[in-house]
């Protein structure tokens, strides 16, 4: 099937058919000045799932992610905590990678910290100076002159005059030629990180690290660039201006992918509002698969409003999926021979919406619909049918990166269920009912099936 993705720049779906066999993807990584929140989680889960889907579809991906480990925010955090900027960056980079492991995000081919690519950054700044796109402000730094780049604003559809109307942070140098000009290199200040270079002692601006790093690994042009919608302007706009100005090659990126904004109960997430939900806070209550299911139940480009009700709903959905798989494993014990094989085009039903702008919402809806179709006859399946259905369900879940781990039923609960079966068999119904109530009180449900008792945790995420 042909895979199409929506390109923010062209405003339409673009085919991957004409791209190189190994797709090159760059996704903006975090500024490591704090722990990661579920907004970060949404973006990185989406791209992890996308890469896994593309690989399952036979398209290898080289996935590069930068790490901003030198920045104004990191310096401010270091001053607040009374430590060095390096120690802040190292601490929260470690936290970030731990969060990614906890979420099962393992598709990134290379993490690239900005401070390891100072020579490449300096080289790109020098190119921009030589070509007349950059200018120096004494005792401040080098800035990109947005008025010199005719296409500035083409991604966000803004004009140079609107360049100061930023969604994410923008540099505030008071001697800039244009309000929208942004820093390429900042001259050193006391107690700040600095490097001695041919363009002066200092540190990189925020935007320049991305293009210097991507050019180092991908060259001046590549296939896919991703990030949150809030980075579209000015960050991604600045990347386009820098790279196309430096290389004189267009387009810098063939397809731009942006994830929608995440709010909490209709409000922008903020520590000052007390609604800042970290990934670890979420994982203290729910599993990583619940967050993945919740995130992918929305189309990646749509806004996503988080609430406890939404999390609880997806926790129940995930428990239902696991319960279905567990029932299939019980059904595999049936001695019935194959008769009328349950026809299934689950994989095709699942992949079709994924090929159309990675519509995970529709794909998961198809999976849940399929489960609801099978449920009524799950205890009448033959061994072969149950085995084939389980394999299909596990395959489509793996495509989006879900890790299926069925809950272990404690030995104590299993023994109670066996004793109850003996009581039922000898028609000791009062004792049988008492054992069922005891099992329920211990947090497990029990269904009587043609294949024996089926046990399942009442609440499981």
Protein Blocks (a to p, Z undefined) as FASTA:
>chain_A
ZZddddfklopacdfklpcfbacddddddddfbccdfklmmmmmmmmmmmmmmmmnopac
dddddddfbdfklmmmmmmnopafklmmmmmmmmmmmmmmmnopakbfbdcdfklmmmmm
mmmmmmmmmnopaccdehibccddfklmmkgoklnopafklmmmcfbdcdfbfkbfbfkb
ccfbdcddehiacdddfkbpcdddfklmmmmmmmmmnojbdfbdcddfklmpmklmmmmm
mmmmmnopacfblbdcddddddeehiacdfklopaccfklmmmmmcfklmmmmmmmpcfk
bccdddfklmmmmmmmmmmmmmmmmmmmmmmmpcbdcfbdcddfklmmmmmmmmnopiak
lmmmmmmmmmmmmmmmmmmccfklmmmmmmmmmmmmmmnopacddddddfklmmmmmmmm
mmmmnopaklmmmmmmmmmmnopacdddfkbpcdddfbdZZ
